Amino acid sequence: MLIDSHCHLDDYPNLPEVLAAAHAAGVTTLLAIGIGDGPSSMDRALHIANRSVEPEHRHNPIPQVFASAGIHPQEAHQATPQALARLEDLASQPRCIAVGEIGLDYYHLDNPDAATQQAAFIAQLAVAAKVRKPITLHCRTSELATPAAKAKFESHGNPNAAWDDMLAILREHWTPTGLPGIMHCFSGNESQAAESLALGFYLSFAGNLTYPKSTVIQAVAASAPADRILVETDAPFLAPIPLRGQTNQPANVVLTAEFLANLRGTTPEALAAQTTANFHTLFPSTSAPTA
């Protein structure tokens, strides 16, 4: 029994097969991320979640599907008042359990400038606070970016500017709400993990945890508090070893969970039970089986 805390289901032309494979692998619940191709299509994940409880699935079982909605930092320039109002409407609906993925991305040169991303991030934190939903966060630094992107996004040559800016915004605009959230596809260092945990966030580990060069992430994953860890696929991206380079899917969260269990010196069954309990603690409405 496992939960994929972050997947992009609207990217699959063969979604019924993907859902069936997840169910067969013992993946009981999915959080479908609702960013679409931008604000105009961020409702697609919620449509999938709502369809997942239709009567036909009583005889053709699939995992429970819940959704988020949000404006990705790459589309931050589209965070208009109309888009934010639409986000509030989506986030208010029962099967939309989180706002996200939102945050900062200082990697791609053609992303909106830092000020635009930060303004969109703060505006969406306000929406999440209003509807009282947790957030799921995206943070990508400029550490491995092109020189042009570094020049655009780095503050005083700081490759961790995205982390520094995001944590500062969270301290000012999110911590006072008392609401939790997820550091999606956690790829930071031990200091960033410690501050994220102190701010009330869960650390979610994806397939890149299994990559040989991910030693820093692996160290964080091995030592993070048991009651604050989650697993995800970020499917169709970041397929874990031994499937790296292939199209990922929610069923493969089993491989990441097994790797994480080994890192932590526990069994896959215990790791599955712990991460499932953590997800239900974060999102209490997901703990009741769908009728």
C-alpha positions as MATLAB code, in Angstrom:
seq = 'MLIDSHCHLDDYPNLPEVLAAAHAAGVTTLLAIGIGDGPSSMDRALHIANRSVEPEHRHNPIPQVFASAGIHPQEAHQATPQALARLEDLASQPRCIAVGEIGLDYYHLDNPDAATQQAAFIAQLAVAAKVRKPITLHCRTSELATPAAKAKFESHGNPNAAWDDMLAILREHWTPTGLPGIMHCFSGNESQAAESLALGFYLSFAGNLTYPKSTVIQAVAASAPADRILVETDAPFLAPIPLRGQTNQPANVVLTAEFLANLRGTTPEALAAQTTANFHTLFPSTSAPTA';
ca = [
       0.000    0.000    0.000;
       1.678    3.174   -1.233;
       0.726    6.747   -2.089;
       2.220    8.733   -4.947;
       2.206   12.248   -3.548;
       2.962   13.991   -6.858;
       2.186   12.913  -10.423;
       0.993   14.613  -13.612;
      -1.852   12.402  -14.803;
      -3.093   14.766  -17.494;
       0.092   14.054  -19.477;
      -0.968   10.474  -20.326;
      -2.899    9.538  -23.495;
      -3.291    6.029  -22.013;
      -4.479    7.081  -18.559;
      -6.767    4.062  -17.886;
      -3.825    1.706  -18.366;
      -1.585    3.868  -16.165;
      -4.156    3.883  -13.369;
      -4.707    0.138  -13.646;
      -0.959   -0.485  -13.441;
      -0.711    1.671  -10.326;
      -3.541   -0.225   -8.659;
      -1.947   -3.555   -9.560;
       1.334   -2.375   -8.001;
      -0.401   -1.595   -4.707;
      -0.511    2.172   -5.128;
      -3.736    3.133   -3.378;
      -3.845    6.924   -3.751;
      -2.509    9.519   -6.185;
      -2.192   13.272   -5.913;
      -2.626   14.560   -9.464;
      -0.915   17.908   -9.901;
      -3.094   20.526  -11.542;
      -0.845   22.915  -13.401;
      -1.905   21.849  -16.891;
      -0.182   23.801  -19.639;
      -0.841   27.002  -17.733;
      -3.720   28.607  -15.818;
      -6.255   27.976  -18.585;
      -5.902   24.194  -18.130;
      -5.047   23.835  -14.440;
      -8.469   22.241  -13.909;
      -7.553   19.060  -15.799;
      -6.264   17.182  -12.752;
      -9.429   17.945  -10.815;
     -11.531   16.602  -13.689;
      -9.535   13.355  -13.491;
      -9.998   13.200   -9.712;
     -13.733   13.775   -9.976;
     -14.106   11.133  -12.695;
     -12.169    8.632  -10.573;
     -15.126    8.258   -8.205;
     -17.674    7.518  -10.918;
     -19.599    4.221  -10.507;
     -17.768    2.444  -13.351;
     -14.679    2.096  -11.157;
     -16.493   -0.084   -8.622;
     -15.984   -2.966  -11.046;
     -12.731   -1.658  -12.544;
     -10.808   -0.510   -9.459;
      -8.204    2.221   -9.659;
      -6.356    4.191   -6.987;
      -8.092    7.050   -5.229;
      -7.222   10.221   -7.118;
      -7.103   13.641   -5.543;
      -5.951   16.848   -7.190;
      -4.131   20.083   -6.665;
      -4.332   23.301   -8.658;
      -1.726   25.958   -9.146;
       0.273   28.176  -11.455;
       3.777   26.827  -12.019;
       6.590   29.388  -11.749;
       7.298   28.958  -15.459;
       3.857   30.482  -16.098;
       4.099   33.094  -13.336;
       3.499   35.891  -15.828;
       0.007   34.441  -16.328;
      -0.983   34.818  -12.670;
      -3.583   37.469  -13.482;
      -6.433   38.406  -11.138;
      -8.718   36.254  -13.289;
      -6.369   33.259  -13.080;
      -6.041   33.647   -9.323;
      -9.829   33.797   -8.959;
     -10.083   30.596  -10.987;
      -7.463   29.001   -8.772;
      -9.453   29.920   -5.682;
     -12.562   28.337   -7.159;
     -10.729   25.096   -7.993;
      -8.925   24.947   -4.669;
     -12.207   25.325   -2.813;
     -13.568   22.072   -4.241;
     -13.481   18.906   -2.086;
     -11.217   16.701   -4.201;
      -8.727   19.528   -4.680;
      -6.669   19.032   -1.545;
      -3.671   21.307   -2.205;
      -2.485   24.391   -4.037;
       0.482   23.633   -6.263;
       2.855   23.025   -7.605;
       3.933   26.585   -6.970;
       7.253   28.157   -6.065;
      10.373   29.403   -7.817;
      12.361   28.136  -10.802;
      15.632   29.915  -11.522;
      16.929   27.300  -13.956;
      15.474   28.067  -17.380;
      16.551   31.279  -19.069;
      13.126   31.854  -20.617;
      11.312   31.666  -17.276;
       9.749   34.889  -15.976;
      12.136   37.081  -14.011;
      12.561   36.506  -10.291;
      10.320   39.404   -9.246;
       7.446   38.111  -11.402;
       7.842   34.586  -10.033;
       7.933   35.829   -6.462;
       4.807   37.955   -6.909;
       2.880   34.998   -8.367;
       4.116   32.753   -5.556;
       3.013   35.178   -2.838;
      -0.380   35.652   -4.495;
      -0.967   31.897   -4.566;
       0.075   31.532   -0.936;
      -2.692   34.000   -0.166;
      -5.195   31.864   -2.096;
      -4.107   28.718   -0.255;
      -4.376   30.494    3.077;
      -7.870   31.709    2.218;
      -9.157   28.237    1.340;
      -7.103   26.612    4.133;
      -5.343   24.067    1.943;
      -1.712   22.888    2.163;
       0.725   23.747   -0.614;
       3.088   21.655   -2.703;
       6.254   23.467   -3.669;
       8.632   23.517   -6.619;
      12.127   24.884   -6.133;
      14.804   24.685   -8.808;
      18.059   26.522   -8.428;
      20.430   27.991  -11.007;
      23.318   25.812   -9.853;
      23.411   23.808  -13.098;
      21.908   26.499  -15.347;
      23.492   28.172  -18.332;
      25.690   31.224  -17.742;
      22.920   33.435  -19.134;
      20.372   32.017  -16.708;
      22.823   32.405  -13.835;
      23.272   36.046  -14.730;
      19.493   36.525  -14.845;
      18.556   34.794  -11.603;
      21.511   34.581   -9.246;
      21.793   37.206   -6.546;
      25.453   38.136   -6.032;
      26.524   34.901   -7.697;
      24.521   32.759   -5.277;
      23.460   29.482   -6.954;
      21.033   28.828   -4.079;
      19.123   32.081   -4.586;
      15.916   30.188   -5.405;
      16.048   28.367   -2.069;
      16.957   31.496   -0.138;
      14.179   33.518   -1.756;
      11.581   30.790   -1.325;
      12.352   30.183    2.332;
      12.287   33.911    3.060;
       8.876   34.232    1.384;
       7.544   31.251    3.309;
       8.726   32.642    6.621;
       6.929   35.922    5.961;
       3.806   34.850    4.102;
       3.130   31.192    4.967;
       4.340   30.390    8.463;
       1.778   32.762   10.059;
      -1.052   30.697    8.516;
      -0.121   27.617   10.545;
      -0.710   25.442    7.470;
       1.655   22.688    6.299;
       2.903   21.722    2.865;
       5.166   19.509    0.785;
       8.640   20.158   -0.565;
       7.994   18.285   -3.804;
      10.877   16.287   -5.292;
      13.143   17.446   -2.494;
      16.561   18.105   -3.976;
      18.102   20.442   -1.437;
      20.846   19.988    1.113;
      20.712   19.178    4.818;
      20.455   22.838    5.855;
      17.562   23.462    3.452;
      15.882   20.293    4.676;
      16.214   21.398    8.298;
      14.678   24.788    7.586;
      11.874   23.222    5.536;
      11.054   20.874    8.408;
      11.160   23.754   10.889;
       8.623   25.609    8.743;
       6.240   22.632    8.927;
       6.902   21.000    5.572;
       7.065   17.357    4.581;
       9.928   16.192    2.337;
       8.792   14.197   -0.684;
      11.362   12.065   -2.489;
      11.132   11.191   -6.177;
      12.981    8.906   -8.584;
      16.082   11.096   -8.648;
      16.728    9.841   -5.114;
      17.901    6.588   -6.722;
      20.467    8.199   -9.038;
      24.124    7.482   -8.189;
      25.128   11.154   -7.991;
      22.264   12.083   -5.611;
      24.382   11.559   -2.505;
      23.286   14.764   -0.761;
      19.593   13.991   -1.275;
      20.184   10.436   -0.099;
      21.805   11.695    3.111;
      18.787   13.903    3.795;
      16.368   11.064    3.024;
      18.205    8.679    5.341;
      18.041   11.023    8.328;
      14.762   12.939    7.915;
      12.135   12.403   10.645;
      10.031    9.347    9.861;
       6.783   11.258   10.321;
       7.712   13.928    7.745;
       8.644   11.917    4.648;
       6.648   11.100    1.524;
       7.341    9.363   -1.780;
       6.354   10.425   -5.273;
       7.075    9.832   -8.925;
       6.692   13.276  -10.544;
       5.501   11.064  -13.399;
       5.894   11.087  -16.321;
       9.287   12.552  -15.355;
      12.236   11.281  -13.268;
      11.853    7.533  -13.658;
      13.871    5.770  -10.951;
      16.723    3.335  -11.459;
      16.589    0.906  -13.292;
      14.065    2.698  -15.526;
      15.896    6.020  -15.790;
      15.301    7.656  -19.168;
      11.944    5.938  -19.690;
       8.510    7.491  -19.295;
       7.717    7.316  -15.616;
       4.336    6.298  -14.165;
       2.782    6.134  -10.682;
       3.329    2.384  -10.349;
       7.059    3.088  -10.193;
       6.746    4.804   -6.817;
       7.275    1.261   -5.517;
      10.905    1.389   -6.716;
      11.615    4.714   -5.058;
       9.982    3.543   -1.836;
      12.104    0.387   -1.805;
      15.260    2.447   -2.308;
      14.251    4.834    0.472;
      13.496    1.941    2.811;
      16.967    0.547    2.209;
      18.551    3.947    2.900;
      16.689    4.173    6.192;
      17.370    0.588    7.275;
      13.742   -0.441    7.321;
      11.474   -2.705    5.305;
       9.504   -1.622    2.242;
       6.313   -2.568    4.102;
       7.152   -0.354    7.075;
       8.185    2.504    4.802;
       4.920    2.193    2.863;
       2.881    2.233    6.055;
       4.755    5.260    7.406;
       4.521    7.372    4.253;
       0.870    6.478    3.817;
       0.124    7.536    7.385;
       2.068   10.761    6.828;
       0.046   11.598    3.727;
      -3.230   11.021    5.548;
      -2.055   13.200    8.428;
      -1.259   15.990    5.988;
      -4.509   15.477    4.059;
      -7.087   14.022    6.494;
      -9.854   13.937    3.887;
      -7.939   11.285    1.922;
      -8.037    8.658    4.659;
     -11.649    7.563    4.060;
     -11.912    5.031    1.204;
     -13.833    6.188   -1.822;
     -17.263    4.581   -2.037;
];
